[in-house]
Amino acid sequence: MHFPAIDPVFFRLGPLQFRWYGLMYVIGFLASYFLIRNEARRRKLALDNEAVADLIFCLALGVVAGGRLGYVLFYDLGSYLANPLRIFAIWQGGMSFHGGLIGVAVAALWYARRFQLPYLQLADLAALAAPVGLGLGRIGNFINGELFGRTTTMPWGMIFPDGGPLPRHPSQLYEAFLEGIVLFFLVRLIARRYQAPGTAMAAFLCGYGLFRFVVELFRQPDSQLGLYFNFFSMGQLLSLPIYLAGGILLILLNRRKKDAAKEKETVKV
């Protein structure tokens, strides 16, 4: 299969170019607004429409700032140290989910302290909405023909414009499916079944860490980094602690729930 000829620019107005990748970010933030607003109402949190909009703005800043700094630190530090001004050239590409995750965590923490709101509840709201943005972002990567996979003989392998003559895994679509669609329903299912604050966040961390680790087996390693120990990509090394943190948090929350149930039984006796 040949990569479909998709123009990464969907609209031109004189010198201005509007790209699909940027549009995916806009749609992702808009969808997050409605998802977070509805979930906040369902959980009866003190967040009106304006407060949700402010929260989305803070989280968006965290995504962009954290994602950019994360890419610089984790993926290409030497190049940016040689030319520091390139750090601000976001339009040239280079964003890291793991850095964006840190940025979102910091932004949510600041918002929670600023407005005296429970941090775990805010983190849950962000976790319930995040898969939508992740899935859309990976579709944007696919349209750009970037972050493609390793070579493959599978019938759905694609020949990407910048990937050489051999077919490659469309790993962007794998990630869009797993980190977007599957993770969205998985987090919601677990959060509805186990409603303790922090459950959605833990499920998201665990699910994303696992899915990203698996997909990295099919994704082409970053050319400037290669593989560590001839096996692990940087994405895997960064995703493993996320998976472990989410799993440990799920265990702790479940243990707390059981302890609370035992205390309740004791009081009844």
N, C-alpha and C positions, 0 to 999 in steps of 0.2 A: 504494500500500500504506500502511495505517495502522500506526503503531508498536504492537506487541502490548502489551496492558495487563499489564505485569509489575510486581508490587509489589516495590520495591527492598528491603523488609524481609521476610525469609523466616520469621522466628520472633519472636514477642513474648512477653515474660514480665514482666507488670506494666509498670513504666516502662522496662524494658530492651528494646532493639530490636537484633536481629541482622540485618545487611544482607548481601545477596549480594556486594557489592563487597568487604567485609571477609573474607567466606568465601573469595573468590577468592585473596586474599593468603595465607590460612592453607593452602589446598590447594596453592598455588604453593610455599610454603616446605617443606611436607611432601614434595611431589614432588621438590623440589630435594635434600632430604636423601637420599632413596633413589638418585637419579641420581648424586649426587656420591659417595656411599658405594660404589656399584657401580663407578664409573669409577676411583675411587682404588684399589680392589682390583685392577682390571684393569691399572692402571699401576704397581702394587706400591709405592704411596706409603705412608709411615709415618703413616697416619690410621686409627685404630680408630673404632668407632661413637661413642664419647664425643667424640673430637676432631672428627669430622664435625659432630656436633650443636653443638659450640662454634663451629665455623666458620660454620654456618648462622646461629647467633645473631648473630655479628659482622656477617655480610653483611646480615642483616635490619635491624640498627641502621643500617648504612650506607645501605640503601635508603630507610628512613624519614627519617633525618636529612638525608641528601643530597637526597632527592627534595623534601622540604619547603623546605629552604633554596634549592635550585635554582629552585623555582617563585617564591619570594619575589624572588630576585635577577633572574631572567630574564624573568618575566612580569608582575609587579605590585608592583614595589619601592615606588613612590610611595604606594600605598594602605597598605602595611604599615608604612612609615615614619611615616605619620600615626597609625597605631594598632598599635604594636609587639606588643601582647599577642595580636593576632590570629594572629601567627606560630605560636603554640602550639595554635591551634584547628584541628587537623588534621581533625577530624570534619566541618568545614564544607567540606572539599574543597581541592584545590590541591596537586598533586604533579607533579614534573617528572622524566621518565625521565633526561634528561641530567644533572640534579643527582644522581639516584639512582645513575647510573653512576659519577660521581666519588666518591660516598660508598662504593660497593662497592669501587672501586679502592683507596681509602685504608684501608678495613677489611681487605681482603685483604693489603695491604702490612704493616699492623700485625701481623696474625696470622702472616704469613710470618717477620717479624723476631722476633716473640715466641717462636715455636717452632722457629726455625731450619729453615724449609722453603723450597723453591724457589718464588719468587714467580710465575714464569711458569706453573708447574704448577698452582698454586692458581687463577691467573687463567683457565687453560684449564678447570678444573673448574667455575668459576662461569659461564663462557661457554657450556658445554655444557648447563647447567641453566636459564640465564636465559630462553630463549625460551618455556619452559613458563609461567613467571610472567608474561611479557609477554602471551602469548595469553590467559591467564585474566583478567588485568587489563583487557584491552580488552573482553572479554565482560562484565565488571563495568561498564565504562563504558556499554556498549550497554544493559544492564538499567536503568541509571540514566537513560538517555535523554540523556546528555551527550556532549560532544565529537563531535557529529554533523557531517556533511559539508555541502558547498555544495549549492545547489539544482541539480536535475537533471531531465531529461525521460526518463531511462532507466526501463524498466518496473519495476525493483526499487527505485526511489526510495521513501523512506518519509517520511511526515508525522509529525515528532516533536512531542511535547507543547509543548516550548519552542522549536521551530524555525520557528514561523509556519505559514501555510496551504499553502506550497508543498512538494512532495516534495524530499527531500535524500538525498545519498549516505549509506548506512550505513557511513561510513568506519571506525567502530570495528571492524566485521566484516572490512573489508579489512585492517586492521592485525592483527587476531587471526589471520587466515589467513597473511599474509606474515611478520609479525614473530614469530608463534607457530609454526605448523605448518611452513611452508616453511623458515624460518630454523633451526628445530630440526634438521631432517634435513640441511640444507645444511652447518651447522657440524660435525655428526657425520661427514658424508661426507668433508669436507676434512680433519678432524682424523685420521680413520682412514687416509686416503691419504698425508697428509704429517704424520708423527708428531713433528716437531720441537717442543719446548716453545715455547708462544706461538702456535702455529698456530691453535688453536681460538679463542683470544682475538682474533687478527687477523681471522679469518673472520667472527666475530660482529660486530666493529666495522664491517667493510666491508659486510656484508650488512644490518645494521640501519640504518646510515647511508643506504644506497641505498634500502631499502624505505621508510623514514620520509620521505625526501625526496620520493619518488614519491607516497606516499599524501597528503602535505600538499597536493598539487595538487587533491585532492578534498575535503579537510577544511576546514571553516569556520574562517577565521582568528580568533584571539582578539580579542574586541570591543575590549578596552582597548589593543590593539597595532596591529591591522590588518596591512597588508602593507608591507614595506620595498621601496622603489624600485618600488612598484606591482606587485610580483611575489612576492618572497620572504617567507615567514612566518618567525616566530621559530623554529619547529621546523625549518625548512629550514636556516636560518643556523647552528643548533646541530648539525644532523646532517651538514652538509658536512664540517667538520673531522674528525668521527668516521669518515666514509667514507674520507677521505684518509689518516688515521692508520692505519686498518686495511689499506688498500691498500699503503701504504709498508712497513708491517711485514711483510706477506706477501711483498713483493719482497725485502726484506732477508733474511728467513728462507730463501727459495728460493735466494738468492745464497750464503748461508752454507752451505747444503746442497751446492750445486755446488762451492764451494771445498773443502769437506771431501772430496768425492768425488775431486776432482783431486789433493789431497794424498795420498789413499789410493792412487791410481793411480801417483803419483810414487814412493811408498815401495815399491810392488810392483816397479817397474822397477829 
